[in-house]
Amino acid sequence: MKKIEVPLPSKPYNIYAGANLEKLPSMIKKEKLFKNVFCAVDEKVFRLHKERILNVSAQFENFLFFRLKAEENKKNLSSAENIYSKMLKGNFGRDTLVLAIGGGITGDVAGFAAATYMRGVQLVHVPTTLLAAVDSAIGGKTGVNFGGAKNIVGAFYQPEFVFIDEDFLSTLPDAEISAGLGEVLKYALITGGGFYNFIKKNKTAILAREPRAIKKIIFESASVKAGAVAKDEKESGLRKILNLGHTFAHAVEAERNYKIKHGEAVIIGLAAAAYLSKELNLTSERIKEETLNFIRPFSQKIKIDGFDLNKIFRTMFYDKKNRDGELRFVLFSEPGNVLIDVPASAKAIRRALSSALKLFYGGK
Ligand SMILES: NC(=O)c1ccc[n+]([C@@H]2O[C@H](COP(=O)([O-])OP(=O)(O)OC[C@H]3O[C@@H](n4cnc5c(N)ncnc54)[C@H](O)[C@@H]3O)[C@@H](O)[C@H]2O)c1
């Protein structure tokens, strides 16, 4: 097991990667957390890993399960309300530990409930998807969808610790691994160096889901996210580097009516960022091509049929992060050297987007 520190001034905490679920009760004890455990668990994960999860619950006198269907349309206030009701009925007080076992949906809803129940109870994340392990379980963003808008109601709420047991990933469908890889590639482009080279050299092992390779990319990715979060808890500046590729990605997701996985949209967004970096002469043709080659092995299955460039373009200008009307991008001069708040002309954005989309155009 490896420890990654998240040295937040307001609340430092640890991420344990390469951990074993069996050791979770002793970690809760070691960190002196409350023993009244309210466990919000993805029902699919519960079914697939029942014995191991029940072994954890057996170690506590007061342990209650809440099974959650991990669907985006269930990531809402009524799921949070169901959690509050069950906690209240079960006499869970301020001395409660909410244990969230699942992917990003479970973590976001349970995290939000933990942040708001009795003005906040303890929270531990046990991420079971690649995306949750490298992204959503780290950094304290919790929330639900409301009124048709994603993650619009929420709170920054840090967990006591994050416990990553990569064995959960053994039952994850390939598509969910791909969904997490978009973020992993983003982290590698942000840091460059050893992590970037590891992915380049080990693409076959990663795609074959070899445990050693998966553990390594999770450890490295979680470390990048932890570092960025520690520098900027509430996303006011430095953490913006994590948005590499994301302005494009959000607009592509919206244009696809969210029928494309976020991670896939991120991969398209990373390609668009490479093109835009070149359009603005921040990087060279060679580095742009190298970046596209870096992404390519992980994007083979992403195929989009006809796309509406104008719609993507419009969505980008309406993105909630761009209220002042001027689009600013996170771009790079080379892997490991990311630039934030880069303005770009509409013409350059269109050209970059169009070039990137053509890479993924399946031809309908
Ligand atoms: N809080 C943040 O900072 C943050 C960051 C990124 C994304 N998110 C949110 O995360 C959500 C997406 O997260 P996700 O991709 O983990 O999705 P998810 O929670 O929906 O899980 C994806 C699917 O995998 C299943 N699953 C989970 N673990 C499994 C396992 N071990 N074996 C088999 N199946 C398993 C789930 O039941 C679900 O069907 C979105 O709602 C997004 O908004 C939050």
The ligand as an SDF file (V2000), in Angstrom:
LIG
                    3D

 44 48  0  0  0  0  0  0  0  0999 V2000
  -16.4820   15.0090   -7.8390 N   0  0  0  0  0  0  0  0  0  0  0  0
  -15.6600   15.1840   -8.8440 C   0  0  0  0  0  0  0  0  0  0  0  0
  -14.6360   15.8710   -8.7400 O   0  0  0  0  0  0  0  0  0  0  0  0
  -15.9590   14.5110  -10.1430 C   0  0  0  0  0  0  0  0  0  0  0  0
  -14.9760   14.4290  -11.1280 C   0  0  0  0  0  0  0  0  0  0  0  0
  -15.2680   13.7410  -12.3020 C   0  0  0  0  0  0  0  0  0  0  0  0
  -16.5110   13.1510  -12.4640 C   0  0  0  0  0  0  0  0  0  0  0  0
  -17.4460   13.2480  -11.4930 N   0  0  0  0  0  0  0  0  0  0  0  0
  -18.7590   12.6020  -11.6200 C   0  0  0  0  0  0  0  0  0  0  0  0
  -18.5430   11.2040  -11.6190 O   0  0  0  0  0  0  0  0  0  0  0  0
  -19.6200   10.5630  -12.3110 C   0  0  0  0  0  0  0  0  0  0  0  0
  -19.0370    9.5070  -13.2090 C   0  0  0  0  0  0  0  0  0  0  0  0
  -18.2990    8.6060  -12.4260 O   0  0  0  0  0  0  0  0  0  0  0  0
  -17.9770    7.1280  -12.9090 P   0  0  0  0  0  0  0  0  0  0  0  0
  -17.4690    7.1540  -14.2910 O   0  0  0  0  0  0  0  0  0  0  0  0
  -17.1600    6.4840  -11.8540 O   0  0  0  0  0  0  0  0  0  0  0  0
  -19.4120    6.5320  -13.0590 O   0  0  0  0  0  0  0  0  0  0  0  0
  -20.4300    5.6420  -12.2230 P   0  0  0  0  0  0  0  0  0  0  0  0
  -20.3830    5.8630  -10.7830 O   0  0  0  0  0  0  0  0  0  0  0  0
  -21.7200    5.8010  -12.9310 O   0  0  0  0  0  0  0  0  0  0  0  0
  -19.9320    4.1800  -12.5610 O   0  0  0  0  0  0  0  0  0  0  0  0
  -19.9460    3.7330  -13.8980 C   0  0  0  0  0  0  0  0  0  0  0  0
  -20.6330    2.3800  -14.0400 C   0  0  0  0  0  0  0  0  0  0  0  0
  -19.7600    1.3840  -13.5060 O   0  0  0  0  0  0  0  0  0  0  0  0
  -20.4450    0.5930  -12.5330 C   0  0  0  0  0  0  0  0  0  0  0  0
  -19.4140    0.1900  -11.5860 N   0  0  0  0  0  0  0  0  0  0  0  0
  -18.7900    0.9370  -10.6450 C   0  0  0  0  0  0  0  0  0  0  0  0
  -17.8040    0.2450  -10.0800 N   0  0  0  0  0  0  0  0  0  0  0  0
  -17.8050   -0.9690  -10.6660 C   0  0  0  0  0  0  0  0  0  0  0  0
  -17.0150   -2.1290  -10.5050 C   0  0  0  0  0  0  0  0  0  0  0  0
  -15.9620   -2.1580   -9.6730 N   0  0  0  0  0  0  0  0  0  0  0  0
  -17.3070   -3.2170  -11.2630 N   0  0  0  0  0  0  0  0  0  0  0  0
  -18.3300   -3.1720  -12.1650 C   0  0  0  0  0  0  0  0  0  0  0  0
  -19.1070   -2.1210  -12.3650 N   0  0  0  0  0  0  0  0  0  0  0  0
  -18.8390   -1.0260  -11.6180 C   0  0  0  0  0  0  0  0  0  0  0  0
  -21.5370    1.4760  -12.0060 C   0  0  0  0  0  0  0  0  0  0  0  0
  -22.5900    0.7360  -11.4590 O   0  0  0  0  0  0  0  0  0  0  0  0
  -21.9350    2.2270  -13.2780 C   0  0  0  0  0  0  0  0  0  0  0  0
  -22.7960    1.4240  -14.0400 O   0  0  0  0  0  0  0  0  0  0  0  0
  -20.3770   11.6660  -13.0350 C   0  0  0  0  0  0  0  0  0  0  0  0
  -21.5860   11.8840  -12.3900 O   0  0  0  0  0  0  0  0  0  0  0  0
  -19.4640   12.8860  -12.9110 C   0  0  0  0  0  0  0  0  0  0  0  0
  -20.1870   14.0830  -12.8620 O   0  0  0  0  0  0  0  0  0  0  0  0
  -17.1880   13.9080  -10.3330 C   0  0  0  0  0  0  0  0  0  0  0  0
  1  2  1  0
  2  3  2  0
  2  4  1  0
  4  5  1  0
  4 44  2  0
  5  6  2  0
  6  7  1  0
  7  8  2  0
  8  9  1  0
  8 44  1  0
  9 10  1  0
  9 42  1  0
 10 11  1  0
 11 12  1  0
 11 40  1  0
 12 13  1  0
 13 14  1  0
 14 15  2  0
 14 16  1  0
 14 17  1  0
 17 18  1  0
 18 19  2  0
 18 20  1  0
 18 21  1  0
 21 22  1  0
 22 23  1  0
 23 24  1  0
 23 38  1  0
 24 25  1  0
 25 26  1  0
 25 36  1  0
 26 27  1  0
 26 35  1  0
 27 28  2  0
 28 29  1  0
 29 30  1  0
 29 35  2  0
 30 31  1  0
 30 32  2  0
 32 33  1  0
 33 34  2  0
 34 35  1  0
 36 37  1  0
 36 38  1  0
 38 39  1  0
 40 41  1  0
 40 42  1  0
 42 43  1  0
M  CHG  2   8   1  16  -1
M  END
$$$$
